[in-house]
Amino acid sequence: MTAQTPQTYDDLKEIYQSFISRRDKDRHMNIFWETNPSKFNNGNQSLIELSGGMPNESFFPIESINLNILTEPVSNDTIPSIVTREKPEILSLSRTLQYALSEGFPPLIEFIEKFITKLNNIPLYDKNLWKIILAGGSCDSLFKIFETCTDENSTVMVEELTFVPVVSNIINTGAKIIPLKLNLNNKDEGIDLNYMESLLSNWETGPYKHLERPKFLYTIPTGQNPTGLTQSVEKRRKIYKLAQKFNFVILEDDPYGYLKFPKYNHENPLENPYKDGKSISSDEYIKNVLMKSYISMDTDGRVIRFETFSKIFAPGMRLSFVIMNNFFYDKFLKFQEISTRQPSGISQQIVYSTIHSMTSSKDDKDIIESWLQWIMKLACNYTERRNVMLQALYESESFKIDQFSIVEPSAGMFIIIKINFDESKGNIIEQMNKVFNLMDNNGVRAILGYKMAVDQEFSKDHLNFFRLTYSYADNNNQIKEAINRINKSLLEYFK
C-alpha cells in the first residue's frame, strides 16, 4: 500500500473504514434529548431546564473536598487545596458530580493536549484531524478500541509475552492473535524485527496463510510488560514503515513511557542521574531520556496511542486518555456514549485539581512544568528501586553460581529473571511451579512468566522466567529481603 497523508475527514474515512468491526457498523444510538443550544432569548430571563433526567446539585451529598497534595513522592510535605460546588469555577463539584460530556471535561483535555505537545507526543498530520478522548483506564480504552475495530475477520499481531488481559479482549471479539517473537536481551530490545518483516512479506505462504493479513499491531514499546524492555527509536521507525507498507494500524499502549531509566551502572550500582547532584532538567528529560513515541512519527493517522494516569497518579482513579485520528475518535465516542457514558467526573476533578495545585502559578507553562517535575521525581524513585533490586540480584549467591540470568529493564516497573533449568528435569512449566511453591513457602511472590505468554507452544523457549515488581514494596529494605527469599528458594530448588 502507498502511504497517504490525510487532508480531510473524508480521507480518513476512506483510508480506515475497512478497519471498523461489523458490530460497530451495526451500532446505533437513539438520542431523545436536544443536543443543540437553546435559542431562547428574553431579556434577563434564563432558560428553565425541565428536559434533563439529572438531579439538582443541592441533592449531591458532597459539599467540598479537601486535598492535601504531596510535593514529591515518599514525602510528608503537602500543599492544601479545596474543591467546592462553586470553585474552581472552571471545574467545580457541581459540574464534576453531574452527568457530563462523554469525551471528558474540556479543561482536562486542554491540559493534556498542551502537555503532550510539550513532550512532542502528537501526530505529524493536520492538527484538526486528531483528538484526545478520556476513558476509564487503559483496560477500558483498549476494550473499546477492540470492540470498535475487530471481529471474526480480524487478525492482530501481539508481542509473544504481554499484558494478557488484552489478549482476552481481542479473542472475545472473535479476532485471531498472531504472536511476534521478542528479543529478551539488552542489545536488541523488544520485537524481533527480522521475524516480523519476514512474516509479513511471506504471509501468503507462511504459517498463518489461512488468516486475513493483520489489521493491527498491539505493542507496549517502553518498559514492556512483562519484560521491562524498550524498543529503540530506529526499531520504531522501521515498524512504522512496515505498518505503511502492509497497511496495519499501530496500537501504542504506553503506561510506563514516563518511567524511563538511565542504564544501570555495574561499577556504581546505586548511581541515579535523576539526583546525585546532576539533576536532569525537564528539557533534558524530554530530549534525551523519553523515547520518541510512535504517534510522533505518524503522518498517516495509523497510530492510536493509549496513555493512563494509573502509573503516574493512581490506578484507582481509573482515568486514561487516547490520542487518535478523528474517524476512529468518532467511533470510539459513539461506543463510549452507549456503554460507560463518561469517565468518572470525580476522578477528572481530583486529577485536574491536583495538577493545578502543584504550583501557585496560573501560567500554563508553569503548570506543565510542575506536573513534569512530579513525573520526573517518580522516575527518580523508580530508578532507585530498580538499582536496589538489580544490585541485590547480582550479589545473590544463586546468581553467582549461574542459577539464573537477569534482563535489565530500561523503563517501567518490572525485572525478569530467567531460571537456568537443567533440560533433563523435564517440563519447564512443572519446574517453574516447583520454584514458585518454594518462593511462596519462603514468603515472596512473583509472576510466573509462562502465564504471560500469548501462546505457550510458540514461546516454549521463553517460559522459564519470573516477573519481579519493584514498584509495590514498602521500601528498599523490603526489596532486598524479597531477593534474599528468592535466593533461598533457588538454592533449595537446585540443591
C-alpha positions as CSV (number, residue, x, y, z in Angstrom):
1,M,0.0,0.0,0.0
2,T,1.2,3.5,-0.8
3,A,1.2,5.7,2.4
4,Q,-1.2,8.5,2.3
5,T,-1.3,11.6,4.4
6,P,-4.9,12.5,5.1
7,Q,-6.0,16.0,4.3
8,T,-9.7,15.8,5.3
9,Y,-12.1,13.8,7.4
10,D,-13.3,12.1,4.2
11,D,-9.7,11.0,3.6
12,L,-9.6,9.4,7.0
13,K,-12.9,7.6,6.4
14,E,-11.8,6.3,3.0
15,I,-8.5,5.0,4.4
16,Y,-9.7,3.5,7.7
17,Q,-13.3,2.4,7.0
18,S,-12.1,-1.2,6.5
19,F,-10.6,-1.2,10.0
20,I,-14.1,-0.9,11.6
21,S,-15.8,-4.0,13.0
22,R,-19.1,-5.4,11.9
23,R,-20.5,-4.7,15.4
24,D,-19.7,-1.0,15.1
25,K,-21.3,-0.8,11.7
26,D,-24.5,-2.2,13.2
27,R,-24.3,0.0,16.4
28,H,-26.9,2.7,16.7
29,M,-27.7,5.2,19.5
30,N,-31.1,6.6,20.0
31,I,-31.0,10.1,21.5
32,F,-34.1,11.7,23.0
33,W,-32.6,14.9,24.3
34,E,-31.7,18.1,22.4
35,T,-28.0,18.4,21.6
36,N,-28.2,22.0,20.2
37,P,-28.1,25.1,22.4
38,S,-31.4,26.7,23.1
39,K,-32.4,29.7,21.0
40,F,-34.4,31.2,24.0
41,N,-33.7,34.9,24.4
42,N,-35.9,37.0,26.6
43,G,-34.1,39.8,28.3
44,N,-32.8,38.9,31.7
45,Q,-34.8,35.7,31.9
46,S,-32.9,32.4,31.8
47,L,-34.0,29.1,30.4
48,I,-35.8,26.8,32.8
49,E,-34.5,23.3,32.2
50,L,-37.1,20.5,32.6
51,S,-35.7,18.2,30.0
52,G,-32.6,16.5,31.6
53,G,-33.0,13.5,33.9
54,M,-30.5,14.9,36.2
55,P,-30.6,15.7,40.0
56,N,-30.2,19.3,41.1
57,E,-26.7,19.8,42.6
58,S,-28.3,20.5,46.0
59,F,-29.1,16.8,46.2
60,F,-25.4,15.8,46.0
61,P,-24.2,14.6,49.4
62,I,-20.7,16.2,49.0
63,E,-20.3,20.0,49.6
64,S,-16.5,20.1,49.3
65,I,-13.3,18.0,49.0
66,N,-10.1,18.9,50.8
67,L,-7.0,17.7,49.0
68,N,-3.5,17.6,50.6
69,I,-1.2,17.2,47.7
70,L,2.3,15.8,48.2
71,T,5.2,18.0,46.9
72,E,7.1,14.9,46.0
73,P,6.8,11.1,46.3
74,V,7.6,9.4,49.6
75,S,7.2,12.7,51.4
76,N,5.0,14.3,54.2
77,D,5.2,17.8,52.8
78,T,1.8,18.8,51.3
79,I,0.1,21.6,49.5
80,P,-3.6,22.2,50.6
81,S,-6.3,22.6,48.0
82,I,-10.1,22.7,48.3
83,V,-12.8,21.9,45.8
84,T,-16.3,23.1,46.3
85,R,-19.6,23.3,44.4
86,E,-18.5,26.7,43.1
87,K,-14.7,26.5,42.9
88,P,-12.6,26.2,40.9
89,E,-15.2,27.8,38.6
90,I,-13.8,26.1,35.5
91,L,-14.3,22.6,37.0
92,S,-16.4,22.8,40.2
93,L,-18.0,19.9,42.1
94,S,-21.4,21.0,40.7
95,R,-20.1,20.1,37.3
96,T,-17.9,17.1,38.1
97,L,-20.6,15.3,40.2
98,Q,-23.1,15.8,37.4
99,Y,-23.7,14.0,34.1
100,A,-21.2,15.4,31.6
101,L,-19.7,15.1,28.2
102,S,-18.8,11.5,27.1
103,E,-15.4,12.6,25.8
104,G,-14.4,14.1,29.2
105,F,-14.2,17.6,30.7
106,P,-12.7,20.1,28.2
107,P,-10.4,21.8,30.8
108,L,-8.6,18.5,31.5
109,I,-8.5,17.6,27.8
110,E,-7.0,21.0,27.1
111,F,-4.3,20.5,29.7
112,I,-3.4,17.0,28.3
113,E,-3.1,18.5,24.8
114,K,-0.7,21.2,26.0
115,F,1.2,18.6,28.0
116,I,1.7,16.1,25.1
117,T,2.5,18.9,22.8
118,K,5.3,20.0,25.1
119,L,6.6,16.4,25.0
120,N,6.2,16.2,21.2
121,N,3.8,13.2,21.6
122,I,1.5,14.4,18.9
123,P,0.9,13.3,15.3
124,L,2.6,14.9,12.3
125,Y,-0.6,15.2,10.2
126,D,-3.1,18.1,10.3
127,K,-3.9,19.2,13.9
128,N,-7.6,19.4,13.0
129,L,-7.7,15.7,12.1
130,W,-6.9,14.2,15.5
131,K,-8.4,14.4,19.0
132,I,-8.0,13.3,22.6
133,I,-10.7,11.4,24.5
134,L,-10.8,10.4,28.2
135,A,-11.8,6.9,29.3
136,G,-11.9,4.7,32.4
137,G,-8.4,3.4,32.5
138,S,-6.3,1.8,29.7
139,C,-8.1,-1.5,30.0
140,D,-11.3,0.3,29.3
141,S,-9.7,2.2,26.4
142,L,-8.4,-0.9,24.8
143,F,-11.6,-2.8,25.3
144,K,-13.5,-0.1,23.4
145,I,-11.0,0.0,20.6
146,F,-11.1,-3.8,20.0
147,E,-14.9,-3.8,20.2
148,T,-14.9,-1.0,17.7
149,C,-12.3,-2.3,15.3
150,T,-12.0,-6.1,15.4
151,D,-14.3,-9.1,14.8
152,E,-14.2,-12.6,13.4
153,N,-12.4,-11.4,10.2
154,S,-9.6,-9.5,12.0
155,T,-6.0,-10.5,12.8
156,V,-4.0,-8.8,15.5
157,M,-0.2,-9.0,16.0
158,V,0.8,-9.0,19.6
159,E,4.2,-9.4,21.4
160,E,4.6,-13.0,22.4
161,L,4.8,-12.1,26.1
162,T,2.4,-9.3,27.1
163,F,-0.3,-8.0,29.4
164,V,-2.6,-10.9,28.8
165,P,-5.9,-9.3,29.7
166,V,-5.6,-7.5,26.4
167,V,-5.4,-10.9,24.7
168,S,-8.8,-11.8,26.3
169,N,-10.3,-8.5,24.8
170,I,-9.1,-9.5,21.4
171,I,-10.2,-13.1,21.5
172,N,-13.6,-12.1,22.8
173,T,-14.3,-10.1,19.6
174,G,-13.6,-13.2,17.6
175,A,-10.3,-11.9,16.2
176,K,-7.2,-14.0,15.8
177,I,-4.0,-13.3,17.5
178,I,-0.5,-13.6,15.9
179,P,2.4,-13.7,18.4
180,L,5.6,-11.8,17.5
181,K,8.9,-13.0,18.7
182,L,10.7,-10.9,21.2
183,N,14.4,-10.4,21.8
184,L,14.9,-10.8,25.5
185,N,18.2,-9.1,25.8
186,N,19.6,-5.6,26.3
187,K,21.3,-5.4,22.8
188,D,18.2,-5.5,20.6
189,E,15.3,-5.0,22.9
190,G,11.7,-5.9,22.1
191,I,10.1,-7.2,18.9
192,D,12.3,-9.3,16.6
193,L,12.2,-7.1,13.5
194,N,13.6,-9.7,11.1
195,Y,10.9,-12.2,12.2
196,M,8.2,-9.6,11.8
197,E,9.3,-8.4,8.4
198,S,9.7,-12.0,7.1
199,L,6.3,-13.0,8.4
200,L,4.5,-10.0,6.7
201,S,6.5,-10.3,3.5
202,N,5.7,-14.1,3.1
203,W,2.2,-14.0,4.6
204,E,0.6,-16.0,1.7
205,T,3.0,-18.9,2.2
206,G,3.6,-18.6,5.9
207,P,2.1,-20.3,9.0
208,Y,-0.9,-18.0,9.1
209,K,-1.8,-18.0,5.4
210,H,-5.3,-19.2,6.2
211,L,-5.9,-15.9,8.1
212,E,-6.5,-12.4,6.9
213,R,-3.5,-10.1,6.9
214,P,-3.1,-8.3,10.2
215,K,-5.1,-5.1,10.7
216,F,-3.4,-4.1,14.0
217,L,-0.2,-4.4,15.9
218,Y,-0.7,-4.1,19.7
219,T,2.6,-3.1,21.4
220,I,3.9,-1.9,24.7
221,P,7.0,-0.2,23.3
222,T,8.6,1.3,26.5
223,G,9.2,-0.7,29.7
224,Q,7.3,-3.6,28.2
225,N,5.1,-5.7,30.4
226,P,6.4,-8.2,31.5
227,T,10.0,-7.8,30.1
228,G,10.8,-4.2,31.1
229,L,12.4,-3.8,27.6
230,T,12.2,-0.7,25.4
231,Q,12.1,-0.6,21.6
232,S,14.8,1.7,20.1
233,V,13.8,4.7,18.0
234,E,15.3,3.1,15.0
235,K,13.2,0.0,15.5
236,R,10.0,2.1,15.9
237,R,10.7,3.9,12.6
238,K,11.2,0.5,10.8
239,I,8.0,-0.9,12.3
240,Y,6.1,2.2,11.3
241,K,7.3,1.8,7.8
242,L,6.1,-1.8,7.9
243,A,2.7,-0.5,9.0
244,Q,2.6,1.8,6.0
245,K,3.8,-1.0,3.6
246,F,1.5,-3.7,4.8
247,N,-1.4,-1.4,5.9
248,F,-1.9,-2.1,9.6
249,V,-2.7,0.3,12.5
250,I,-0.3,0.5,15.5
251,L,-2.0,0.4,18.9
252,E,0.7,2.1,21.1
253,D,0.0,1.2,24.7
254,D,2.4,3.3,26.8
255,P,1.6,3.2,30.5
256,Y,5.3,3.2,31.5
257,G,6.7,5.7,29.0
258,Y,7.4,8.4,31.5
259,L,9.2,6.0,33.9
260,K,12.3,5.8,31.8
261,F,15.7,4.9,33.4
262,P,19.3,5.6,32.7
263,K,21.4,2.5,32.0
264,Y,22.3,0.5,35.1
265,N,25.9,1.2,36.1
266,H,27.6,-2.1,37.3
267,E,30.6,-0.1,38.6
268,N,28.4,2.2,40.7
269,P,25.1,0.2,41.2
270,L,23.2,2.9,43.0
271,E,24.1,5.7,40.6
272,N,21.0,7.7,39.9
273,P,21.4,10.6,37.4
274,Y,18.0,12.0,38.4
275,K,19.7,13.0,41.6
276,D,23.3,12.5,42.7
277,G,23.8,16.3,42.2
278,K,23.3,16.0,38.5
279,S,19.6,16.9,38.4
280,I,18.3,16.2,34.9
281,S,16.4,19.3,33.7
282,S,12.9,18.9,32.2
283,D,14.2,19.8,28.7
284,E,17.0,17.2,29.0
285,Y,14.3,14.7,30.2
286,I,12.2,15.4,27.2
287,K,15.0,15.4,24.7
288,N,17.4,12.8,26.0
289,V,15.5,10.5,28.3
290,L,12.0,10.0,27.0
291,M,11.6,7.7,23.9
292,K,10.2,9.1,20.7
293,S,6.6,7.7,20.5
294,Y,5.0,6.0,17.5
295,I,2.4,8.7,17.4
296,S,5.1,11.4,17.0
297,M,6.2,9.6,13.8
298,D,2.7,9.3,12.4
299,T,2.0,11.0,9.1
300,D,-1.0,8.8,8.1
301,G,-3.3,8.6,11.1
302,R,-2.4,5.0,11.6
303,V,-1.3,5.2,15.3
304,I,-3.7,5.0,18.2
305,R,-1.9,6.0,21.4
306,F,-3.0,4.9,24.9
307,E,-1.9,6.8,28.0
308,T,-3.0,6.4,31.6
309,F,-2.9,8.2,34.9
310,S,-2.6,4.8,36.7
311,K,1.2,4.8,36.8
312,I,1.9,8.5,37.4
313,F,-1.1,9.4,39.6
314,A,-3.1,6.5,41.0
315,P,-4.7,3.4,39.4
316,G,-7.8,3.7,41.5
317,M,-8.7,6.9,39.6
318,R,-9.5,4.7,36.6
319,L,-8.6,7.5,34.2
320,S,-6.9,7.3,30.9
321,F,-6.8,9.0,27.5
322,V,-6.5,8.0,23.9
323,I,-5.0,10.0,21.0
324,M,-6.3,9.1,17.6
325,N,-7.5,10.4,14.2
326,N,-11.0,11.9,14.1
327,F,-12.5,8.9,12.3
328,F,-11.5,6.4,15.0
329,Y,-12.4,9.1,17.6
330,D,-16.0,9.3,16.4
331,K,-16.4,5.6,16.5
332,F,-14.9,5.4,20.0
333,L,-17.0,8.2,21.3
334,K,-20.2,6.6,20.0
335,F,-19.4,3.4,21.8
336,Q,-18.5,5.3,25.0
337,E,-21.8,7.1,24.9
338,I,-23.8,3.8,25.0
339,S,-21.5,1.9,27.4
340,T,-19.8,3.7,30.3
341,R,-21.3,7.0,29.2
342,Q,-18.4,9.1,30.5
343,P,-15.2,8.7,32.6
344,S,-15.6,9.4,36.3
345,G,-16.2,13.1,36.9
346,I,-14.8,13.0,40.4
347,S,-11.6,11.3,39.1
348,Q,-11.2,14.0,36.5
349,Q,-11.8,16.6,39.2
350,I,-9.1,15.2,41.5
351,V,-6.5,14.8,38.8
352,Y,-7.2,18.3,37.4
353,S,-7.1,20.0,40.8
354,T,-4.0,18.1,41.9
355,I,-2.1,19.1,38.8
356,H,-3.1,22.7,39.0
357,S,-2.3,22.9,42.7
358,M,1.3,21.8,42.4
359,T,2.2,25.4,41.6
360,S,0.7,28.7,42.7
361,S,1.2,30.0,39.2
362,K,-1.8,30.1,36.8
363,D,0.5,30.2,33.8
364,D,0.2,27.1,31.6
365,K,3.9,26.7,31.2
366,D,4.4,26.6,35.0
367,I,1.6,24.1,35.5
368,I,3.0,21.8,32.8
369,E,6.5,22.2,34.3
370,S,5.3,21.3,37.8
371,W,3.5,18.2,36.6
372,L,6.5,17.2,34.6
373,Q,8.7,17.7,37.7
374,W,6.3,15.3,39.7
375,I,6.7,12.7,36.9
376,M,10.5,13.0,36.9
377,K,10.5,12.6,40.7
378,L,8.6,9.4,40.2
379,A,11.1,8.2,37.6
380,C,13.9,9.1,40.1
381,N,12.3,6.9,42.8
382,Y,11.7,4.0,40.4
383,T,15.3,4.3,39.2
384,E,16.5,3.9,42.8
385,R,14.2,0.9,43.4
386,R,15.4,-0.7,40.2
387,N,19.0,-0.2,41.2
388,V,18.4,-1.7,44.6
389,M,16.8,-4.8,43.2
390,L,19.4,-5.3,40.5
391,Q,22.2,-4.9,43.0
392,A,20.6,-7.5,45.3
393,L,20.1,-9.9,42.4
394,Y,23.7,-9.6,41.1
395,E,25.1,-10.0,44.6
396,S,23.0,-13.1,45.4
397,E,24.7,-16.5,45.8
398,S,22.2,-18.0,43.4
399,F,23.2,-15.6,40.6
400,K,26.9,-16.1,41.2
401,I,26.6,-19.8,40.7
402,D,24.6,-19.3,37.5
403,Q,21.2,-20.5,38.6
404,F,19.5,-17.6,36.9
405,S,20.2,-14.7,34.5
406,I,18.8,-11.1,34.5
407,V,17.3,-8.9,31.9
408,E,17.9,-5.4,32.9
409,P,14.8,-3.1,32.5
410,S,15.1,0.3,30.8
411,A,11.8,1.6,31.9
412,G,8.7,0.7,33.9
413,M,8.1,-1.5,37.0
414,F,9.5,-4.9,36.2
415,I,12.6,-7.1,36.1
416,I,12.6,-10.6,34.7
417,I,14.9,-13.3,35.8
418,K,15.4,-16.4,33.7
419,I,15.9,-19.6,35.6
420,N,18.7,-21.8,34.2
421,F,16.9,-25.2,34.4
422,D,18.5,-28.5,33.6
423,E,16.6,-29.6,30.5
424,S,16.8,-33.2,31.7
425,K,14.5,-32.4,34.5
426,G,11.6,-32.3,32.1
427,N,8.6,-30.0,31.7
428,I,9.6,-26.3,32.2
429,I,6.1,-25.3,33.5
430,E,6.3,-28.1,36.1
431,Q,9.7,-26.9,37.2
432,M,8.6,-23.3,37.3
433,N,5.7,-24.3,39.5
434,K,8.1,-26.0,41.9
435,V,10.2,-22.9,42.2
436,F,7.0,-20.8,42.6
437,N,5.9,-23.0,45.5
438,L,9.3,-22.8,47.2
439,M,9.2,-19.0,46.9
440,D,5.7,-18.9,48.3
441,N,6.8,-21.1,51.2
442,N,9.6,-18.6,51.8
443,G,7.3,-15.6,51.8
444,V,7.8,-14.0,48.4
445,R,5.6,-13.8,45.4
446,A,6.4,-13.2,41.7
447,I,4.6,-13.7,38.4
448,L,5.1,-17.0,36.6
449,G,6.4,-15.9,33.1
450,Y,4.6,-18.7,31.2
451,K,1.3,-17.1,32.4
452,M,2.1,-14.0,30.3
453,A,2.7,-15.9,27.1
454,V,0.2,-15.4,24.3
455,D,0.9,-18.9,23.0
456,Q,2.9,-21.2,25.3
457,E,4.0,-23.5,22.4
458,F,5.2,-20.5,20.3
459,S,7.1,-19.2,23.3
460,K,8.4,-22.5,24.7
461,D,11.9,-21.2,24.8
462,H,10.9,-18.2,26.9
463,L,8.7,-19.7,29.6
464,N,11.5,-20.0,32.2
465,F,11.2,-16.6,33.8
466,F,9.7,-14.8,36.7
467,R,8.5,-11.2,36.6
468,L,9.6,-9.2,39.7
469,T,7.9,-5.9,40.5
470,Y,9.9,-3.3,42.4
471,S,7.2,-0.7,42.5
472,Y,5.0,-2.0,45.3
473,A,7.4,-2.8,48.1
474,D,7.3,-0.5,51.1
475,N,10.9,0.4,51.0
476,N,14.4,-0.6,49.8
477,N,14.9,-3.0,52.7
478,Q,11.8,-4.9,51.8
479,I,13.1,-5.2,48.2
480,K,16.4,-6.6,49.5
481,E,14.6,-9.1,51.8
482,A,12.5,-10.2,48.9
483,I,15.6,-11.0,46.8
484,N,17.1,-12.9,49.8
485,R,14.0,-15.1,49.9
486,I,14.2,-15.7,46.1
487,N,17.9,-16.6,46.5
488,K,17.0,-19.0,49.3
489,S,14.2,-20.6,47.2
490,L,16.5,-21.2,44.2
491,L,19.3,-22.6,46.3
492,E,16.7,-25.1,47.8
493,Y,15.5,-26.0,44.3
494,F,18.9,-26.7,42.8
495,K,20.5,-28.4,45.8
